[in-house]
Amino acid sequence: MTKAQDKLKMHVFRCAQDVSKNDPRIDHHMHKILNVMDGQRSLASIAFLSGMSMSDFQKAVKSLIELELIMPVETAEVLTE
């Protein structure tokens, strides 16, 4: 595993805004991720909980970031919540 992959594995993300279940921009893979994203779990644990292939998971996370629907949580936020 490269340093970049290892660093991303430990990133924690949270929803940047409320997302409607009927939002046409969100596919079923993105919904799976949003349903388990709580601002405390790492991307690695969310990938495991989602049950998706790594390829599908990575594409969905990338789309969620590009749509600005999720954002990284600062380390201090994770430790204090």
Backbone as numpy.savetxt, mean C-alpha at the origin, in Angstrom:
# Nx Ny Nz CAx CAy CAz Cx Cy Cz
18.20 -9.93 -2.42 17.35 -8.75 -2.42 18.25 -7.51 -2.42
17.94 -6.55 -3.29 18.74 -5.33 -3.34 18.38 -4.42 -2.17
19.22 -3.43 -1.92 18.94 -2.49 -0.84 17.63 -1.75 -1.10
17.37 -1.40 -2.35 16.13 -0.69 -2.69 14.91 -1.56 -2.38
14.96 -2.84 -2.74 13.85 -3.75 -2.46 13.67 -3.93 -0.97
14.76 -4.05 -0.24 14.69 -4.22 1.21 14.10 -2.99 1.87
14.49 -1.81 1.40 13.97 -0.56 1.96 12.47 -0.44 1.69
12.04 -0.75 0.47 10.62 -0.66 0.12 9.80 -1.65 0.93
10.37 -2.81 1.18 9.68 -3.85 1.95 9.24 -3.33 3.31
10.04 -2.46 3.91 9.75 -1.97 5.24 8.90 -0.69 5.25
8.62 -0.12 4.08 7.81 1.09 4.04 6.39 0.82 4.52
5.88 1.80 5.22 4.50 1.75 5.68 3.76 2.87 4.94
2.60 2.54 4.42 1.79 3.52 3.71 0.43 3.65 4.40
-0.22 4.76 4.15 -1.57 4.97 4.64 -2.39 5.58 3.52
-3.69 5.51 3.66 -4.57 6.13 2.68 -4.44 7.65 2.80
-4.31 8.30 1.67 -4.16 9.75 1.67 -5.53 10.44 1.71
-6.55 9.70 1.35 -7.90 10.25 1.32 -8.90 9.10 1.33
-10.15 9.43 1.62 -11.18 8.41 1.56 -11.44 8.05 0.10
-11.58 6.77 -0.15 -11.81 6.29 -1.51 -13.15 5.58 -1.54
-14.00 6.01 -2.43 -15.30 5.37 -2.59 -15.14 3.98 -3.19
-15.94 3.05 -2.74 -15.89 1.69 -3.30 -16.29 1.69 -4.77
-16.99 2.72 -5.20 -17.44 2.81 -6.59 -16.53 3.67 -7.46
-15.38 4.07 -6.94 -14.44 4.90 -7.70 -13.98 4.12 -8.92
-14.24 4.63 -10.13 -13.89 3.90 -11.34 -12.39 3.74 -11.57
-11.56 4.50 -10.85 -10.10 4.40 -11.01 -9.53 3.20 -10.27
-10.32 2.61 -9.38 -9.83 1.55 -8.50 -10.27 0.19 -9.01
-9.29 -0.69 -9.26 -9.63 -2.06 -9.67 -9.66 -2.97 -8.44
-9.98 -4.24 -8.65 -10.13 -5.16 -7.51 -8.82 -5.38 -6.76
-7.68 -5.33 -7.44 -6.40 -5.47 -6.75 -6.16 -4.28 -5.82
-6.47 -3.10 -6.30 -6.29 -1.89 -5.48 -7.22 -1.93 -4.27
-8.43 -2.41 -4.46 -9.37 -2.54 -3.33 -8.82 -3.49 -2.27
-8.24 -4.61 -2.71 -7.66 -5.56 -1.75 -6.61 -4.89 -0.87
-5.78 -4.07 -1.50 -4.72 -3.37 -0.76 -5.33 -2.35 0.19
-6.24 -1.55 -0.31 -6.84 -0.51 0.53 -7.59 -1.10 1.72
-8.14 -2.29 1.55 -8.89 -2.92 2.64 -8.01 -3.33 3.82
-6.73 -3.58 3.58 -5.83 -3.99 4.67 -4.81 -2.92 5.05
-4.76 -1.83 4.30 -3.81 -0.76 4.60 -4.32 0.05 5.79
-3.50 0.10 6.85 -3.94 0.78 8.06 -2.94 1.80 8.60
-1.87 2.06 7.86 -0.88 3.01 8.32 0.09 2.44 9.33
-0.04 1.15 9.64 0.84 0.48 10.60 1.59 -0.69 9.98
0.98 -1.33 9.00 1.58 -2.52 8.37 2.56 -2.13 7.28
3.62 -2.91 7.15 4.58 -2.70 6.07 3.99 -3.19 4.76
4.58 -2.75 3.66 4.12 -3.23 2.35 4.28 -4.74 2.24
5.30 -5.29 2.87 5.50 -6.74 2.82 4.33 -7.47 3.48
3.88 -6.99 4.62 2.77 -7.67 5.29 1.46 -7.45 4.54
1.30 -6.29 3.92 0.09 -6.03 3.12 0.07 -6.94 1.90
1.24 -7.13 1.28 1.32 -8.03 0.12 0.90 -9.44 0.52
1.37 -9.90 1.68 1.02 -11.23 2.17 -0.48 -11.33 2.44
-1.03 -10.34 3.14 -2.45 -10.36 3.48 -3.36 -10.26 2.27
-2.90 -9.57 1.23 -3.74 -9.39 0.05 -3.89 -10.69 -0.74
-2.90 -11.59 -0.62 -2.96 -12.85 -1.34 -2.71 -12.72 -2.83
-2.21 -11.58 -3.27 -1.97 -11.34 -4.69 -0.57 -11.77 -5.09
-0.37 -11.96 -6.39 0.98 -12.21 -6.89 1.79 -10.94 -6.69
3.10 -11.07 -6.61 3.94 -9.90 -6.40 3.81 -8.91 -7.55
3.69 -9.42 -8.76 3.55 -8.56 -9.93 2.27 -7.72 -9.84
1.15 -8.37 -9.54 -0.12 -7.66 -9.42 -0.07 -6.66 -8.26
0.55 -7.07 -7.16 0.65 -6.19 -6.00 1.46 -4.94 -6.34
2.60 -5.12 -6.98 3.45 -3.99 -7.32 2.76 -3.03 -8.28
2.05 -3.57 -9.27 1.31 -2.72 -10.21 0.22 -1.93 -9.49
-0.49 -2.58 -8.59 -1.57 -1.91 -7.86 -1.04 -0.82 -6.94
0.06 -1.11 -6.23 0.66 -0.09 -5.34 1.14 1.09 -6.17
1.79 0.82 -7.29 2.26 1.90 -8.15 1.09 2.77 -8.61
0.01 2.16 -9.00 -1.17 2.92 -9.44 -1.75 3.76 -8.30
-1.82 3.17 -7.11 -2.34 3.90 -5.95 -1.47 5.11 -5.62
-0.17 4.95 -5.75 0.75 6.07 -5.50 0.57 7.14 -6.57
0.51 6.72 -7.82 0.36 7.68 -8.92 -0.96 8.45 -8.82
-2.01 7.80 -8.34 -3.31 8.45 -8.16 -3.35 9.29 -6.87
-2.25 9.24 -6.12 -2.14 9.95 -4.85 -3.20 9.53 -3.84
-3.52 8.23 -3.87 -4.51 7.68 -2.95 -3.86 7.08 -1.71
-2.55 6.79 -1.82 -1.80 6.33 -0.65 -0.52 7.14 -0.56
0.01 7.23 0.65 1.25 7.97 0.85 2.06 7.31 1.94
3.40 7.46 1.88 4.23 6.84 2.90 4.02 7.51 4.26
4.20 6.73 5.29 4.10 7.21 6.66 5.53 7.41 7.16
5.77 8.52 7.81 7.09 8.76 8.40 7.32 7.78 9.54
8.54 7.36 9.74 8.87 6.40 10.79 8.35 6.84 12.15
8.49 8.11 12.48 8.04 8.63 13.77 6.54 8.43 13.96
5.76 8.59 12.88 4.31 8.41 12.95 3.97 6.96 13.31
4.66 6.02 12.73 4.40 4.60 12.97 4.72 4.26 14.42
5.81 4.79 14.92 6.24 4.48 16.27 5.35 5.10 17.34
4.71 6.23 17.04 3.91 6.92 18.05 2.44 6.56 18.02
1.97 5.95 16.96 0.53 5.64 16.86 0.20 4.37 17.62
